[in-house]
Amino acid sequence: MYRYDEFDETLVRERAKQFRGQVERRLKGELKEENFKPLRLQNGVYLQLHAYMLRVAIPYGQLSAKKLRQLAMIADKYDKGYGHFTTRQNIQFNWIKLAEIPDALEALADVEMHAIQTSGNCIRNVTSDHLAGAAFDELEDPRPWCEIIRQWSTFHPEFSALPRKFKIAVTAATPDRAAVKVHDIGLVMKRNTQGKTGFEVMVGGGLGRTPYIGPTVREWVSKQDLLSYLEAIMRVYNRYGRRDNKYKARVKILVHELGVPEFARQVEEEFANQNAREKVLLPQEEVDRITAYFAPPKFETLSTKSATLDAAIAAEHHFARWCRNNLRAHKIPGYTCVHIALKPQGVAPGDASSAQMRAAADIAEKYAFDDIRVAHEQDLVLPHVKLDDVPAVYAALKANDMHASNAGLGSDIIACPGLDYCNLSNARSISVANEIQALFADPEFEDEVGALHINVSGCINACGHHHVGHIGILGVDKKGEEFYQILFGGRADEKAAIGEIQGPGLRHEEVAPALKRVISKYLELRTSKTEKLADAMTRLGQAPFKEALYAAA
Amino acid sequence: MPLLKDGKTVDDVWAFVEDGHELSPGGCIIVSLGRFLSEHDQLLARNRSIGVRLAVSDDPALLARFLDQLHLIELQFPKYTDGRAFSQAQLLRRRYGYKGEIRATGQVLRDQLRLMIRSGFDAMIIDEANAEGVYDYSAHEFSEFYQAASDTTDTIFIKRQKKREEKAAE
């Protein structure tokens, strides 16, 4: 994991001090809320329905036990004892007092963390594959480049008052676990024809009101040119992105209105015009220094099979199910990646109590090389666990009610906080998600249905990624009443697609029964268990599923 | 409102002349980009200081060939959340090598001063009673930078490299 040096440390300390000054001016009335708003937003502070909310950056989703324990401390001391992990690998504290936020930022700085640029119209927390450095299917570890982008984008003097927020995601694996095609910039590490590793650059993906899959604007840019190329994109966007209407201000609208070839031409022209002074200088030794922090842990030489694990699987069917659903292949024999699904029945998706955070920290320290990741599915992941240790890890998770066996399945739902917390929201998300989860209360049924992504957003801003769920659910307000539109056909992976709205919205209590009919229709129509719901929709079209959706008894 | 130049309050000797209005016989005048582009021969022929006001959507490249004859370029912040002038300032300083005054007008707030200074502004009109004090504080809130900009190329990336080289030389 990257460690701050004196420069990184100085900056987060100075930022905490700066924000303390801004909060003091605000509390004394010297700073109007209108002028304070953009300042607090660039520190991740939102004013929600009931209280201020603090969003803390977890760069590319990586945590250590020490960091996670500090988040637990913040949850206890400044909040109500829990936090909410988000789809952008951040954590949110929903009940924090403005006057105490500077202290919380100091506490974060103590463990090399911050809330810088977690909101506001600037370059946000850079996200990545939660299996980075562990996945067997990646070209190389993308995290050094995520860290380099984090540093380059922090307090950028030119790009801190953009038309709108700006999100960058990086992956180096063939299956896209970081949803890079629905980010303002998606970077995919790949080799060029000479075999050199660089980045494919996609610009203008995004969800929200106007969802787009990000088109490729450059097939390949070298590592050396990456930051200069990003500056060229950002400058074109800063100068020409729309500012007349906040709903048309994301870069996706600029790319769409100009057309991809013209947008790419403008970026290439800006990139070509950069003189030597303007190029971002990143010495190779500096790249090497940062990369060294991400060196693989000291893996043992192990067999691909573990007798201990096999015996435990044979002995206990709940454990066997958890292993089947929550483990992912690791690049090193004898190791595995463990998904901690923060989605037990009836809990707000992505929520973790301080006790659970501490438990995960202890487990990571003892069994997982002190490495914990946040996945964009709002789950935690232990990327490096010895197969022999899996039974012990499960037991420790179970003791803290973190052993939901549903990773990637129907009840592993992505949902935004919705109307229970958020003042943008039109409808509740958590309660709908919980009712859908209840459809999968029977583990045999859930396993029978298999891989299924259900995503719930409480409004059109799409924080719950409803556009890219196999089944998406969007809460809308119709004359003061909550209704839910249902979308089919979305995907967030390398075959990313935007789901289609099926028809009129359903009432809150109609959503779960309607989804049950859709799932029954799928079970009836699928060719075999290997044909997942998303694949069946591709083969058959959405019509039979739509019919089931509206076939109320 | 106070005008700050390099962090000090100074008198404003410049006057903006609206398009179509007659130029005063003497003094330092600022004109719009449109007027400057159509009248630059006459404007620059007179022995007086000329400044140009760019709207946020104006392209600084249009001024590139005149920059060594200009004394001031005014860039605007219609709202302080509109950051286009940061790009204009960076282009003027770093791409086109402009050395004269770059002045910020509009909604200039103390919390943007650091970004402005970094981007190449050396003057701003700011609605603060203690303008110099505010400037002095804001300009020094941060002591290190990851990005090269108009004020420094000594980035954290470069400083780390220098430290490595010093260490290697020892």
Interface residues (C-beta under 8 A of the other chain):
Chain A: D5 F7 D8 T10 L11 E14 R15 K17 Q18 Q22 N35 P38 L39 N121 Q151 W152 T154 F155 H156 P157 E158 F159 S160 A161 L162 R235 N238 R239 R243 N273 Q274 N275 R277 E278 V280 L281 L282 P283 E285 E286 R289
Chain B: Y80 T81 D82 G83 R84 F86 S87 Q90 R94 R95 L109 D111 Q112 R114 L115 R118 S119 E141 F142 S143 E144 F145 Y146 Q147 A148 A149 T153 T155 I156 F157 I158 K159 R160 Q161 R164
